[in-house]
Amino acid sequence: MPFPTPPPRAPTRAFTRQGKANTAGNGVDVLSLATSTASSTGTDGEYAASGWSPTDVPRLLGIPRRHG
């Protein structure tokens, strides 16, 4: 019996998404992070072109920075 075909590899690029300020002006509007079109720039930016597969980096956490 032949071996099954392995599943396709996950993309290895990492992207950034910038959120919009919340109405109180002291944090990020979480809904602005839901889709790229809702973000402050309207698109996702590429952070790194390779080396970001789930096995290379199992978890990635982003924390918004405070401006001002």
PDB file with SEQRES, HELIX, SHEET and CRYST1 records, atoms N, CA, C and O in Angstrom:
SEQRES   1 A   68  MET PRO PHE PRO THR PRO PRO PRO ARG ALA PRO THR ARG          
SEQRES   2 A   68  ALA PHE THR ARG GLN GLY LYS ALA ASN THR ALA GLY ASN          
SEQRES   3 A   68  GLY VAL ASP VAL LEU SER LEU ALA THR SER THR ALA SER          
SEQRES   4 A   68  SER THR GLY THR ASP GLY GLU TYR ALA ALA SER GLY TRP          
SEQRES   5 A   68  SER PRO THR ASP VAL PRO ARG LEU LEU GLY ILE PRO ARG          
SEQRES   6 A   68  ARG HIS GLY                                                  
HELIX    1 AA1 VAL A   30  LEU A   33  5                                   4    
SHEET    1 AA1 2 ALA A  14  THR A  16  0                                        
SHEET    2 AA1 2 GLY A  45  ALA A  48 -1                                        
CRYST1    1.000    1.000    1.000  90.00  90.00  90.00 P 1           1          
ATOM      1  N   MET A   1       0.844  -1.183   0.000  1.00  0.00           N  
ATOM      2  CA  MET A   1       0.000   0.000   0.000  1.00  0.00           C  
ATOM      3  C   MET A   1       0.893   1.251   0.000  1.00  0.00           C  
ATOM      4  O   MET A   1       1.798   1.342   0.829  1.00  0.00           O  
ATOM      5  N   PRO A   2       0.668   2.212  -0.898  1.00  0.00           N  
ATOM      6  CA  PRO A   2       1.507   3.419  -0.941  1.00  0.00           C  
ATOM      7  C   PRO A   2       1.197   4.360   0.218  1.00  0.00           C  
ATOM      8  O   PRO A   2       0.098   4.353   0.773  1.00  0.00           O  
ATOM      9  N   PHE A   3       2.183   5.161   0.564  1.00  0.00           N  
ATOM     10  CA  PHE A   3       1.980   6.153   1.615  1.00  0.00           C  
ATOM     11  C   PHE A   3       1.038   7.241   1.127  1.00  0.00           C  
ATOM     12  O   PHE A   3       1.067   7.596  -0.051  1.00  0.00           O  
ATOM     13  N   PRO A   4       0.197   7.781   2.017  1.00  0.00           N  
ATOM     14  CA  PRO A   4      -0.698   8.861   1.598  1.00  0.00           C  
ATOM     15  C   PRO A   4       0.094  10.142   1.298  1.00  0.00           C  
ATOM     16  O   PRO A   4       1.183  10.355   1.832  1.00  0.00           O  
ATOM     17  N   THR A   5      -0.460  10.960   0.462  1.00  0.00           N  
ATOM     18  CA  THR A   5       0.172  12.238   0.135  1.00  0.00           C  
ATOM     19  C   THR A   5       0.095  13.144   1.353  1.00  0.00           C  
ATOM     20  O   THR A   5      -0.979  13.294   1.934  1.00  0.00           O  
ATOM     21  N   PRO A   6       1.195  13.747   1.749  1.00  0.00           N  
ATOM     22  CA  PRO A   6       1.142  14.637   2.919  1.00  0.00           C  
ATOM     23  C   PRO A   6       0.322  15.886   2.601  1.00  0.00           C  
ATOM     24  O   PRO A   6       0.234  16.300   1.445  1.00  0.00           O  
ATOM     25  N   PRO A   7      -0.277  16.484   3.631  1.00  0.00           N  
ATOM     26  CA  PRO A   7      -1.048  17.699   3.387  1.00  0.00           C  
ATOM     27  C   PRO A   7      -0.124  18.831   2.945  1.00  0.00           C  
ATOM     28  O   PRO A   7       1.071  18.798   3.238  1.00  0.00           O  
ATOM     29  N   PRO A   8      -0.657  19.826   2.247  1.00  0.00           N  
ATOM     30  CA  PRO A   8       0.192  20.944   1.828  1.00  0.00           C  
ATOM     31  C   PRO A   8       0.731  21.695   3.039  1.00  0.00           C  
ATOM     32  O   PRO A   8       0.075  21.782   4.077  1.00  0.00           O  
ATOM     33  N   ARG A   9       1.918  22.227   2.891  1.00  0.00           N  
ATOM     34  CA  ARG A   9       2.519  22.990   3.990  1.00  0.00           C  
ATOM     35  C   ARG A   9       1.782  24.307   4.177  1.00  0.00           C  
ATOM     36  O   ARG A   9       1.278  24.906   3.227  1.00  0.00           O  
ATOM     37  N   ALA A  10       1.736  24.731   5.411  1.00  0.00           N  
ATOM     38  CA  ALA A  10       1.108  26.014   5.729  1.00  0.00           C  
ATOM     39  C   ALA A  10       1.974  27.156   5.194  1.00  0.00           C  
ATOM     40  O   ALA A  10       3.186  26.993   5.047  1.00  0.00           O  
ATOM     41  N   PRO A  11       1.375  28.294   4.905  1.00  0.00           N  
ATOM     42  CA  PRO A  11       2.175  29.437   4.462  1.00  0.00           C  
ATOM     43  C   PRO A  11       3.228  29.780   5.516  1.00  0.00           C  
ATOM     44  O   PRO A  11       3.005  29.587   6.711  1.00  0.00           O  
ATOM     45  N   THR A  12       4.352  30.278   5.075  1.00  0.00           N  
ATOM     46  CA  THR A  12       5.429  30.573   6.017  1.00  0.00           C  
ATOM     47  C   THR A  12       5.690  32.067   6.159  1.00  0.00           C  
ATOM     48  O   THR A  12       6.711  32.468   6.717  1.00  0.00           O  
ATOM     49  N   ARG A  13       4.779  32.890   5.659  1.00  0.00           N  
ATOM     50  CA  ARG A  13       4.949  34.336   5.783  1.00  0.00           C  
ATOM     51  C   ARG A  13       4.215  34.844   7.019  1.00  0.00           C  
ATOM     52  O   ARG A  13       3.232  34.239   7.446  1.00  0.00           O  
ATOM     53  N   ALA A  14       4.679  35.942   7.592  1.00  0.00           N  
ATOM     54  CA  ALA A  14       4.014  36.583   8.727  1.00  0.00           C  
ATOM     55  C   ALA A  14       3.552  37.966   8.299  1.00  0.00           C  
ATOM     56  O   ALA A  14       4.253  38.678   7.579  1.00  0.00           O  
ATOM     57  N   PHE A  15       2.370  38.331   8.749  1.00  0.00           N  
ATOM     58  CA  PHE A  15       1.795  39.615   8.391  1.00  0.00           C  
ATOM     59  C   PHE A  15       1.505  40.452   9.633  1.00  0.00           C  
ATOM     60  O   PHE A  15       1.372  39.915  10.733  1.00  0.00           O  
ATOM     61  N   THR A  16       1.409  41.744   9.457  1.00  0.00           N  
ATOM     62  CA  THR A  16       1.030  42.649  10.540  1.00  0.00           C  
ATOM     63  C   THR A  16      -0.289  43.308  10.185  1.00  0.00           C  
ATOM     64  O   THR A  16      -0.598  43.516   9.012  1.00  0.00           O  
ATOM     65  N   ARG A  17      -1.056  43.633  11.205  1.00  0.00           N  
ATOM     66  CA  ARG A  17      -2.322  44.352  11.014  1.00  0.00           C  
ATOM     67  C   ARG A  17      -2.397  45.422  12.096  1.00  0.00           C  
ATOM     68  O   ARG A  17      -2.235  45.126  13.280  1.00  0.00           O  
ATOM     69  N   GLN A  18      -2.637  46.645  11.697  1.00  0.00           N  
ATOM     70  CA  GLN A  18      -2.696  47.752  12.649  1.00  0.00           C  
ATOM     71  C   GLN A  18      -4.144  48.090  12.965  1.00  0.00           C  
ATOM     72  O   GLN A  18      -4.949  48.355  12.072  1.00  0.00           O  
ATOM     73  N   GLY A  19      -4.454  48.073  14.248  1.00  0.00           N  
ATOM     74  CA  GLY A  19      -5.814  48.380  14.681  1.00  0.00           C  
ATOM     75  C   GLY A  19      -6.049  49.874  14.810  1.00  0.00           C  
ATOM     76  O   GLY A  19      -5.115  50.676  14.789  1.00  0.00           O  
ATOM     77  N   LYS A  20      -7.315  50.226  14.944  1.00  0.00           N  
ATOM     78  CA  LYS A  20      -7.724  51.620  15.149  1.00  0.00           C  
ATOM     79  C   LYS A  20      -7.895  51.863  16.643  1.00  0.00           C  
ATOM     80  O   LYS A  20      -8.165  50.935  17.405  1.00  0.00           O  
ATOM     81  N   ALA A  21      -7.738  53.101  17.048  1.00  0.00           N  
ATOM     82  CA  ALA A  21      -7.954  53.463  18.450  1.00  0.00           C  
ATOM     83  C   ALA A  21      -9.428  53.267  18.806  1.00  0.00           C  
ATOM     84  O   ALA A  21     -10.308  53.446  17.964  1.00  0.00           O  
ATOM     85  N   ASN A  22      -9.685  52.894  20.070  1.00  0.00           N  
ATOM     86  CA  ASN A  22     -11.073  52.777  20.520  1.00  0.00           C  
ATOM     87  C   ASN A  22     -11.648  54.174  20.765  1.00  0.00           C  
ATOM     88  O   ASN A  22     -10.925  55.170  20.727  1.00  0.00           O  
ATOM     89  N   THR A  23     -12.946  54.233  21.013  1.00  0.00           N  
ATOM     90  CA  THR A  23     -13.597  55.543  21.164  1.00  0.00           C  
ATOM     91  C   THR A  23     -13.130  56.288  22.412  1.00  0.00           C  
ATOM     92  O   THR A  23     -13.178  57.517  22.445  1.00  0.00           O  
ATOM     93  N   ALA A  24     -12.681  55.568  23.434  1.00  0.00           N  
ATOM     94  CA  ALA A  24     -12.172  56.219  24.645  1.00  0.00           C  
ATOM     95  C   ALA A  24     -10.773  56.776  24.438  1.00  0.00           C  
ATOM     96  O   ALA A  24     -10.309  57.599  25.227  1.00  0.00           O  
ATOM     97  N   GLY A  25     -10.098  56.334  23.385  1.00  0.00           N  
ATOM     98  CA  GLY A  25      -8.752  56.817  23.104  1.00  0.00           C  
ATOM     99  C   GLY A  25      -7.669  56.224  23.985  1.00  0.00           C  
ATOM    100  O   GLY A  25      -6.561  56.757  24.048  1.00  0.00           O  
ATOM    101  N   ASN A  26      -7.978  55.118  24.674  1.00  0.00           N  
ATOM    102  CA  ASN A  26      -6.989  54.527  25.574  1.00  0.00           C  
ATOM    103  C   ASN A  26      -6.642  53.083  25.230  1.00  0.00           C  
ATOM    104  O   ASN A  26      -6.064  52.372  26.051  1.00  0.00           O  
ATOM    105  N   GLY A  27      -6.989  52.651  24.030  1.00  0.00           N  
ATOM    106  CA  GLY A  27      -6.711  51.275  23.632  1.00  0.00           C  
ATOM    107  C   GLY A  27      -7.039  51.059  22.168  1.00  0.00           C  
ATOM    108  O   GLY A  27      -7.131  52.005  21.385  1.00  0.00           O  
ATOM    109  N   VAL A  28      -7.215  49.792  21.815  1.00  0.00           N  
ATOM    110  CA  VAL A  28      -7.475  49.420  20.425  1.00  0.00           C  
ATOM    111  C   VAL A  28      -8.901  48.907  20.287  1.00  0.00           C  
ATOM    112  O   VAL A  28      -9.385  48.161  21.138  1.00  0.00           O  
ATOM    113  N   ASP A  29      -9.566  49.308  19.222  1.00  0.00           N  
ATOM    114  CA  ASP A  29     -10.877  48.763  18.885  1.00  0.00           C  
ATOM    115  C   ASP A  29     -10.648  47.349  18.367  1.00  0.00           C  
ATOM    116  O   ASP A  29     -10.102  47.168  17.279  1.00  0.00           O  
ATOM    117  N   VAL A  30     -11.054  46.359  19.129  1.00  0.00           N  
ATOM    118  CA  VAL A  30     -10.782  44.962  18.793  1.00  0.00           C  
ATOM    119  C   VAL A  30     -11.387  44.597  17.436  1.00  0.00           C  
ATOM    120  O   VAL A  30     -10.802  43.799  16.703  1.00  0.00           O  
ATOM    121  N   LEU A  31     -12.531  45.156  17.092  1.00  0.00           N  
ATOM    122  CA  LEU A  31     -13.161  44.834  15.816  1.00  0.00           C  
ATOM    123  C   LEU A  31     -12.332  45.323  14.631  1.00  0.00           C  
ATOM    124  O   LEU A  31     -12.471  44.799  13.525  1.00  0.00           O  
ATOM    125  N   SER A  32     -11.478  46.313  14.846  1.00  0.00           N  
ATOM    126  CA  SER A  32     -10.630  46.783  13.748  1.00  0.00           C  
ATOM    127  C   SER A  32      -9.518  45.784  13.420  1.00  0.00           C  
ATOM    128  O   SER A  32      -8.841  45.919  12.400  1.00  0.00           O  
ATOM    129  N   LEU A  33      -9.334  44.800  14.269  1.00  0.00           N  
ATOM    130  CA  LEU A  33      -8.339  43.752  14.020  1.00  0.00           C  
ATOM    131  C   LEU A  33      -8.952  42.518  13.364  1.00  0.00           C  
ATOM    132  O   LEU A  33      -8.229  41.597  12.981  1.00  0.00           O  
ATOM    133  N   ALA A  34     -10.269  42.492  13.233  1.00  0.00           N  
ATOM    134  CA  ALA A  34     -10.953  41.310  12.716  1.00  0.00           C  
ATOM    135  C   ALA A  34     -10.660  41.045  11.245  1.00  0.00           C  
ATOM    136  O   ALA A  34     -10.501  39.891  10.846  1.00  0.00           O  
ATOM    137  N   THR A  35     -10.587  42.084  10.444  1.00  0.00           N  
ATOM    138  CA  THR A  35     -10.305  41.914   9.020  1.00  0.00           C  
ATOM    139  C   THR A  35      -9.319  42.987   8.577  1.00  0.00           C  
ATOM    140  O   THR A  35      -9.203  44.038   9.208  1.00  0.00           O  
ATOM    141  N   SER A  36      -8.620  42.715   7.499  1.00  0.00           N  
ATOM    142  CA  SER A  36      -7.645  43.695   7.011  1.00  0.00           C  
ATOM    143  C   SER A  36      -8.326  44.980   6.555  1.00  0.00           C  
ATOM    144  O   SER A  36      -7.781  46.068   6.744  1.00  0.00           O  
ATOM    145  N   THR A  37      -9.505  44.870   5.960  1.00  0.00           N  
ATOM    146  CA  THR A  37     -10.183  46.074   5.484  1.00  0.00           C  
ATOM    147  C   THR A  37     -10.689  46.956   6.626  1.00  0.00           C  
ATOM    148  O   THR A  37     -10.873  48.158   6.434  1.00  0.00           O  
ATOM    149  N   ALA A  38     -10.917  46.386   7.805  1.00  0.00           N  
ATOM    150  CA  ALA A  38     -11.355  47.164   8.963  1.00  0.00           C  
ATOM    151  C   ALA A  38     -10.188  47.791   9.716  1.00  0.00           C  
ATOM    152  O   ALA A  38     -10.404  48.614  10.605  1.00  0.00           O  
ATOM    153  N   SER A  39      -8.962  47.420   9.379  1.00  0.00           N  
ATOM    154  CA  SER A  39      -7.788  47.931  10.098  1.00  0.00           C  
ATOM    155  C   SER A  39      -7.522  49.391   9.756  1.00  0.00           C  
ATOM    156  O   SER A  39      -8.154  49.953   8.862  1.00  0.00           O  
ATOM    157  N   SER A  40      -6.594  49.994  10.466  1.00  0.00           N  
ATOM    158  CA  SER A  40      -6.305  51.416  10.246  1.00  0.00           C  
ATOM    159  C   SER A  40      -5.681  51.691   8.888  1.00  0.00           C  
ATOM    160  O   SER A  40      -5.832  52.790   8.354  1.00  0.00           O  
ATOM    161  N   THR A  41      -4.981  50.716   8.319  1.00  0.00           N  
ATOM    162  CA  THR A  41      -4.357  50.906   7.012  1.00  0.00           C  
ATOM    163  C   THR A  41      -5.189  50.320   5.872  1.00  0.00           C  
ATOM    164  O   THR A  41      -4.930  50.620   4.707  1.00  0.00           O  
ATOM    165  N   GLY A  42      -6.178  49.493   6.187  1.00  0.00           N  
ATOM    166  CA  GLY A  42      -7.019  48.875   5.178  1.00  0.00           C  
ATOM    167  C   GLY A  42      -6.404  47.671   4.497  1.00  0.00           C  
ATOM    168  O   GLY A  42      -6.991  47.112   3.570  1.00  0.00           O  
ATOM    169  N   THR A  43      -5.229  47.264   4.945  1.00  0.00           N  
ATOM    170  CA  THR A  43      -4.554  46.111   4.357  1.00  0.00           C  
ATOM    171  C   THR A  43      -3.577  45.532   5.377  1.00  0.00           C  
ATOM    172  O   THR A  43      -3.208  46.201   6.342  1.00  0.00           O  
ATOM    173  N   ASP A  44      -3.165  44.290   5.159  1.00  0.00           N  
ATOM    174  CA  ASP A  44      -2.152  43.668   6.000  1.00  0.00           C  
ATOM    175  C   ASP A  44      -0.783  43.912   5.386  1.00  0.00           C  
ATOM    176  O   ASP A  44      -0.623  43.832   4.168  1.00  0.00           O  
ATOM    177  N   GLY A  45       0.200  44.207   6.217  1.00  0.00           N  
ATOM    178  CA  GLY A  45       1.566  44.379   5.750  1.00  0.00           C  
ATOM    179  C   GLY A  45       2.371  43.116   5.985  1.00  0.00           C  
ATOM    180  O   GLY A  45       2.114  42.392   6.947  1.00  0.00           O  
ATOM    181  N   GLU A  46       3.330  42.841   5.135  1.00  0.00           N  
ATOM    182  CA  GLU A  46       4.167  41.661   5.316  1.00  0.00           C  
ATOM    183  C   GLU A  46       5.294  41.976   6.292  1.00  0.00           C  
ATOM    184  O   GLU A  46       6.035  42.943   6.112  1.00  0.00           O  
ATOM    185  N   TYR A  47       5.413  41.152   7.322  1.00  0.00           N  
ATOM    186  CA  TYR A  47       6.462  41.321   8.321  1.00  0.00           C  
ATOM    187  C   TYR A  47       7.693  40.503   7.961  1.00  0.00           C  
ATOM    188  O   TYR A  47       8.820  40.982   8.086  1.00  0.00           O  
ATOM    189  N   ALA A  48       7.481  39.277   7.517  1.00  0.00           N  
ATOM    190  CA  ALA A  48       8.586  38.389   7.149  1.00  0.00           C  
ATOM    191  C   ALA A  48       8.122  37.455   6.047  1.00  0.00           C  
ATOM    192  O   ALA A  48       6.999  36.952   6.089  1.00  0.00           O  
ATOM    193  N   ALA A  49       8.970  37.220   5.069  1.00  0.00           N  
ATOM    194  CA  ALA A  49       8.599  36.428   3.902  1.00  0.00           C  
ATOM    195  C   ALA A  49       8.747  34.926   4.103  1.00  0.00           C  
ATOM    196  O   ALA A  49       8.196  34.154   3.319  1.00  0.00           O  
ATOM    197  N   SER A  50       9.477  34.483   5.133  1.00  0.00           N  
ATOM    198  CA  SER A  50       9.651  33.051   5.336  1.00  0.00           C  
ATOM    199  C   SER A  50       9.996  32.746   6.783  1.00  0.00           C  
ATOM    200  O   SER A  50      10.325  33.640   7.562  1.00  0.00           O  
ATOM    201  N   GLY A  51       9.914  31.458   7.129  1.00  0.00           N  
ATOM    202  CA  GLY A  51      10.313  31.009   8.464  1.00  0.00           C  
ATOM    203  C   GLY A  51       9.241  31.137   9.525  1.00  0.00           C  
ATOM    204  O   GLY A  51       9.560  31.115  10.714  1.00  0.00           O  
ATOM    205  N   TRP A  52       7.978  31.270   9.139  1.00  0.00           N  
ATOM    206  CA  TRP A  52       6.910  31.457  10.113  1.00  0.00           C  
ATOM    207  C   TRP A  52       5.850  30.376  10.026  1.00  0.00           C  
ATOM    208  O   TRP A  52       4.661  30.668  10.152  1.00  0.00           O  
ATOM    209  N   SER A  53       6.259  29.127   9.812  1.00  0.00           N  
ATOM    210  CA  SER A  53       5.277  28.042   9.776  1.00  0.00           C  
ATOM    211  C   SER A  53       4.850  27.702  11.206  1.00  0.00           C  
ATOM    212  O   SER A  53       5.562  28.041  12.151  1.00  0.00           O  
ATOM    213  N   PRO A  54       3.699  27.038  11.384  1.00  0.00           N  
ATOM    214  CA  PRO A  54       3.250  26.681  12.734  1.00  0.00           C  
ATOM    215  C   PRO A  54       4.269  25.854  13.520  1.00  0.00           C  
ATOM    216  O   PRO A  54       4.317  25.943  14.747  1.00  0.00           O  
ATOM    217  N   THR A  55       5.078  25.058  12.834  1.00  0.00           N  
ATOM    218  CA  THR A  55       6.078  24.286  13.567  1.00  0.00           C  
ATOM    219  C   THR A  55       7.271  25.155  13.960  1.00  0.00           C  
ATOM    220  O   THR A  55       7.920  24.883  14.971  1.00  0.00           O  
ATOM    221  N   ASP A  56       7.571  26.192  13.181  1.00  0.00           N  
ATOM    222  CA  ASP A  56       8.665  27.097  13.527  1.00  0.00           C  
ATOM    223  C   ASP A  56       8.278  28.016  14.689  1.00  0.00           C  
ATOM    224  O   ASP A  56       9.069  28.246  15.603  1.00  0.00           O  
ATOM    225  N   VAL A  57       7.074  28.527  14.638  1.00  0.00           N  
ATOM    226  CA  VAL A  57       6.584  29.456  15.663  1.00  0.00           C  
ATOM    227  C   VAL A  57       5.161  29.010  16.021  1.00  0.00           C  
ATOM    228  O   VAL A  57       4.206  29.420  15.362  1.00  0.00           O  
ATOM    229  N   PRO A  58       5.011  28.176  17.058  1.00  0.00           N  
ATOM    230  CA  PRO A  58       3.691  27.626  17.359  1.00  0.00           C  
ATOM    231  C   PRO A  58       2.681  28.667  17.830  1.00  0.00           C  
ATOM    232  O   PRO A  58       1.482  28.505  17.602  1.00  0.00           O  
ATOM    233  N   ARG A  59       3.138  29.727  18.480  1.00  0.00           N  
ATOM    234  CA  ARG A  59       2.235  30.781  18.959  1.00  0.00           C  
ATOM    235  C   ARG A  59       2.900  32.129  18.741  1.00  0.00           C  
ATOM    236  O   ARG A  59       4.106  32.296  18.923  1.00  0.00           O  
ATOM    237  N   LEU A  60       2.076  33.073  18.347  1.00  0.00           N  
ATOM    238  CA  LEU A  60       2.575  34.424  18.145  1.00  0.00           C  
ATOM    239  C   LEU A  60       1.574  35.377  18.748  1.00  0.00           C  
ATOM    240  O   LEU A  60       0.383  35.300  18.446  1.00  0.00           O  
ATOM    241  N   LEU A  61       2.035  36.276  19.599  1.00  0.00           N  
ATOM    242  CA  LEU A  61       1.150  37.196  20.298  1.00  0.00           C  
ATOM    243  C   LEU A  61       1.551  38.619  19.972  1.00  0.00           C  
ATOM    244  O   LEU A  61       2.732  38.964  20.008  1.00  0.00           O  
ATOM    245  N   GLY A  62       0.588  39.427  19.662  1.00  0.00           N  
ATOM    246  CA  GLY A  62       0.859  40.836  19.417  1.00  0.00           C  
ATOM    247  C   GLY A  62       0.179  41.679  20.467  1.00  0.00           C  
ATOM    248  O   GLY A  62      -0.974  41.430  20.819  1.00  0.00           O  
ATOM    249  N   ILE A  63       0.877  42.664  20.966  1.00  0.00           N  
ATOM    250  CA  ILE A  63       0.334  43.584  21.959  1.00  0.00           C  
ATOM    251  C   ILE A  63       0.381  44.982  21.378  1.00  0.00           C  
ATOM    252  O   ILE A  63       1.444  45.444  20.963  1.00  0.00           O  
ATOM    253  N   PRO A  64      -0.765  45.668  21.342  1.00  0.00           N  
ATOM    254  CA  PRO A  64      -0.745  47.013  20.776  1.00  0.00           C  
ATOM    255  C   PRO A  64       0.093  47.954  21.630  1.00  0.00           C  
ATOM    256  O   PRO A  64       0.116  47.853  22.856  1.00  0.00           O  
ATOM    257  N   ARG A  65       0.776  48.866  20.959  1.00  0.00           N  
ATOM    258  CA  ARG A  65       1.559  49.841  21.708  1.00  0.00           C  
ATOM    259  C   ARG A  65       0.742  51.110  21.851  1.00  0.00           C  
ATOM    260  O   ARG A  65      -0.091  51.423  21.001  1.00  0.00           O  
ATOM    261  N   ARG A  66       0.975  51.807  22.886  1.00  0.00           N  
ATOM    262  CA  ARG A  66       0.255  53.050  23.154  1.00  0.00           C  
ATOM    263  C   ARG A  66       0.995  54.206  22.504  1.00  0.00           C  
ATOM    264  O   ARG A  66       2.205  54.354  22.672  1.00  0.00           O  
ATOM    265  N   HIS A  67       0.266  55.021  21.765  1.00  0.00           N  
ATOM    266  CA  HIS A  67       0.853  56.195  21.133  1.00  0.00           C  
ATOM    267  C   HIS A  67       0.633  57.416  22.018  1.00  0.00           C  
ATOM    268  O   HIS A  67      -0.394  57.534  22.685  1.00  0.00           O  
ATOM    269  N   GLY A  68       1.589  58.305  22.017  1.00  0.00           N  
ATOM    270  CA  GLY A  68       1.390  59.563  22.718  1.00  0.00           C  
ATOM    271  C   GLY A  68       2.118  59.613  23.960  1.00  0.00           C  
ATOM    272  O   GLY A  68       2.053  60.614  24.674  1.00  0.00           O  
TER     273      GLY A  68                                                      
END                                                                             
